[in-house]
Amino acid sequence: MRTTLLIGLLFGLTLSAVATGEPTVVPETTVTATRTPRDLSTLSGTAEVLDLEDTRLRDAWTLEEAVREMNGVDVVGHSRYGQEVRLNTRGVTSGYGTQRTLVLLDGRPVTDEYLGNVDLAQYPLFAMERVELVRGPASSLYGTNALGGVVNLIPRRGRETPLTEIFAEGGSFGTRRGGFAHGRMIGPVDVFVAGDAMDTDGYLNNGRGDDMDWQTFSGFVNVGYEEDLFGLRAILGTMTGEGTDEDFDRVLSRDMQDLSFVRRPEAGSPDETRVRLYRSGLDQTLRWFERPETDFRQSSIGAILSQSYRIHSAHLLTGGLEWRREDARVKEAAGPVDEAAAVWSGFLQDEIDATEDLRFVVGMRYDDRTGIDGEASFRAGANWLVADGTVLRAAVGKAFRAPTISDQYLPPTSYYGMTFAGNPDLDPETLFSAEAGVDQRISEWLSGSVTAFLSKFEDFWDFLPDDEGVFRPQNIARVRIFGVETLFDADLGEGLVAQAGYTFTSAKYVDFTGRPEVEGNRLDDNVRHRGSASLVWRHADGHAVRLSILASGNRTTDPENSGEGRLDGFYVVSLSGEARLTEWAVLFVNVENALNHGHRTRPEYREPPRAIFAGLRVSF
């Protein structure tokens, strides 16, 4: 009850600090929602954008730290310490890892080839210019996994003025981190390189009493040539990691390569042709304490061809073809897995500017994956500026998640006293969703938005034991999700900006084959009440302070909604700041969970207690 009351008070505490002053209006755009640049104010759905300055002030090392306070997002786990992390968006829980929220790097998927989840720590966040979050189903553009939403990482590029950055940071739990970045133009070529290393003892111990530690190194290169009619870009990334978990030591190595080409018929034209080739690879070994080690050798290769073409002043068509092949060679304790899957996709979207104030978007996509029936997705939406400062939005869509190689072919594997195995007859999950909302500029300094959404899951995967007691994923459940998101922004003047958001989400099992006793229960991992508020002050000399509060209601962690699986609500207060010492040196400090409020988002792990980090960033 105290947590629920705290969530309700977040708005008042944040917005009561109103001061006078002229607002600073900076137009924000996204390329994720439509694959073409769009102002956030013209979208039929909702999106948020964090730039490099935002992520730095939050002292966000990894992706989930950047999006943790975003509206409609529930984060489980903490990848800073090498843990598995789940991103749940709009009540769409992720299952194992982040599986029902799609994560992209510059528009290409970064999904694991075997398990289908995402390692949110594989790219150094300080090498990203922007983080874009688009809420709601997006399979009509991006295919599988884009059910609850899409997160897109936009990399930094070299600029005309050369810039070199070096930083070092240390703090709680024996944590140390350092890195560098350099960007510049060499003639017509922009170059950006970055690398960092991190070592932490972690804040947990496993059952043997060992530190659940984690050490990583990552490198990132972005090189491009851009002119009015032509562009060529190559992105390379690598990551190595090593650490101790509850039941094993883990060693991994990731690599990625990306080559893209763009051509335009004339300067400034929205018409463009894009061709992208990409590859990813993973080598990982789990050295179990009590059983033989597990080896993962995975790779994917893909190609994307897209074309945007304005056929009329009111119509911008974007269409394309995609192909992706995934290979997984895994040595499980129960036997090897050596499987491959390929998917062919085609998509078409029309952005329609019916009038200066009324816009529509309609799109559809078809995906054909090896051994699975083809899946069609769609999305349609409208954005109407009904009056100065008032925008109405509405959208409907269908999205899906296709089975991964592990979902289909996992050999019998023991986990927490139960045996799990794949199901080669598993069908895709599908999600139908509708939303409507309003964006309102309330005054010169205050704006807000309210969005209601309703989603229905069909063929939802869950586990039932077979005659031998082996749990296999099956299309056995239907789930209904209803929610409301509210967000308010206030420019209070004198460099002071406040934001407050609240999300209510109700997700329930409607049908559950073989287990009628759970029908009507809350969905596993459902959090009904969630709110956040932040107050940011920036000084003209480069100093900044950020105070934030994140409050979450209770959650269930099993379909039975048992007392053992219920986790209490919690709140987390964090404080961060930057002090510009000289023109080229910045001291930064971050206090996470400042009030040291104990809480859990998974039964087996508690979240970090109070942690203090400090560092120095030098730029020249």
Secondary structure as UniProt FT lines:
FT   HELIX           2..15
FT   TURN            16..17
FT   STRAND          29..30
FT   TURN            32..34
FT   STRAND          38..39
FT   HELIX           40..42
FT   STRAND          47..51
FT   HELIX           52..57
FT   TURN            58..59
FT   HELIX           63..67
FT   TURN            68..69
FT   TURN            71..72
FT   STRAND          73..76
FT   HELIX           79..81
FT   STRAND          86..89
FT   TURN            90..91
FT   STRAND          101..105
FT   TURN            106..107
FT   STRAND          108..109
FT   TURN            120..121
FT   HELIX           125..127
FT   STRAND          128..135
FT   HELIX           139..142
FT   TURN            144..145
FT   STRAND          149..155
FT   STRAND          163..171
FT   TURN            172..174
FT   STRAND          175..186
FT   TURN            187..188
FT   STRAND          189..200
FT   TURN            207..208
FT   STRAND          214..226
FT   STRAND          230..244
FT   STRAND          248..263
FT   TURN            267..268
FT   STRAND          272..288
FT   STRAND          294..312
FT   TURN            313..314
FT   STRAND          315..332
FT   TURN            333..334
FT   STRAND          335..353
FT   STRAND          358..369
FT   TURN            370..371
FT   STRAND          375..387
FT   TURN            388..389
FT   STRAND          390..401
FT   HELIX           405..409
FT   STRAND          413..415
FT   TURN            416..417
FT   STRAND          418..420
FT   TURN            424..425
FT   STRAND          429..441
FT   STRAND          446..465
FT   TURN            467..468
FT   STRAND          471..493
FT   TURN            494..495
FT   STRAND          496..512
FT   TURN            513..514
FT   HELIX           516..518
FT   TURN            519..520
FT   TURN            524..525
FT   STRAND          529..538
FT   TURN            540..541
FT   STRAND          544..552
FT   STRAND          555..556
FT   TURN            559..560
FT   TURN            564..565
FT   STRAND          566..567
FT   STRAND          570..580
FT   STRAND          585..592
FT   TURN            594..595
FT   STRAND          600..602
FT   TURN            603..604
FT   STRAND          605..606
FT   STRAND          611..619
//
